[in-house]
Amino acid sequence: MGVALYLEKVRRFWLESVMNQALLMKVGWNLCMNSEKLWVKVIRTKYKCGDDIVPNIDDRWFGTNLWRGVVKN
């Protein structure tokens, strides 16, 4: 494997990681700021987050990958 190919793989991995984290932060922001949207109401009800502006987030073992990502970030 050449150096250029290795560097391209590292760049892709880093870019995917940053983009994934940005998406999770956007979801977290929407959970806090758009409480009137249906999907936010569903998520808050499913995971019992409460009605505060900042949801009470609990790291539950039965959460989806999206929820675990939001809790982690």
C-alpha positions as CSV (number, residue, x, y, z in Angstrom):
1,M,0.0,0.0,0.0
2,G,1.4,3.3,-1.0
3,V,1.7,6.3,1.3
4,A,-0.8,8.3,-0.8
5,L,-3.4,5.5,-0.5
6,Y,-2.8,5.3,3.3
7,L,-3.2,9.1,3.7
8,E,-6.5,9.0,1.7
9,K,-7.9,6.3,4.0
10,V,-6.9,8.3,7.0
11,R,-8.5,11.5,5.6
12,R,-11.7,9.6,4.8
13,F,-11.9,8.1,8.3
14,W,-11.3,11.6,9.9
15,L,-13.9,13.2,7.6
16,E,-16.5,10.6,8.3
17,S,-15.9,10.9,12.1
18,V,-16.2,14.7,12.0
19,M,-19.4,14.6,9.9
20,N,-20.9,11.9,12.1
21,Q,-20.2,14.0,15.2
22,A,-21.7,17.1,13.6
23,L,-24.9,15.2,12.7
24,L,-25.2,14.0,16.3
25,M,-24.7,17.5,17.6
26,K,-27.4,18.8,15.3
27,V,-29.8,16.2,16.6
28,G,-28.9,17.2,20.1
29,W,-29.5,20.8,19.3
30,N,-32.9,20.1,17.8
31,L,-33.9,18.0,20.9
32,C,-33.2,21.1,23.0
33,M,-34.6,23.9,20.7
34,N,-37.4,22.4,18.7
35,S,-39.6,20.7,21.3
36,E,-42.8,21.3,19.2
37,K,-41.7,19.0,16.4
38,L,-43.3,15.5,16.3
39,W,-40.0,13.5,16.1
40,V,-38.7,15.4,19.1
41,K,-41.8,14.7,21.1
42,V,-41.6,11.0,20.2
43,I,-37.9,10.8,21.2
44,R,-38.5,12.7,24.5
45,T,-41.5,10.5,25.3
46,K,-39.7,7.2,24.4
47,Y,-36.6,8.0,26.5
48,K,-38.5,9.9,29.3
49,C,-36.5,13.1,28.9
50,G,-39.0,15.5,30.5
51,D,-40.3,18.8,29.2
52,D,-37.4,21.1,30.2
53,I,-35.6,23.0,27.5
54,V,-32.5,20.8,28.1
55,P,-33.7,17.2,28.3
56,N,-32.8,15.0,31.2
57,I,-30.6,12.5,29.3
58,D,-30.0,9.1,30.8
59,D,-27.6,6.6,29.2
60,R,-29.8,3.6,28.8
61,W,-28.6,0.3,27.6
62,F,-31.7,-0.2,25.4
63,G,-31.2,3.0,23.4
64,T,-30.7,3.1,19.6
65,N,-27.4,3.9,18.1
66,L,-28.6,7.5,17.4
67,W,-29.6,8.0,21.1
68,R,-26.3,6.5,22.4
69,G,-24.5,8.9,20.1
70,V,-26.4,11.9,21.4
71,V,-25.9,10.9,25.0
72,K,-22.2,10.4,24.4
73,N,-21.7,13.8,22.7
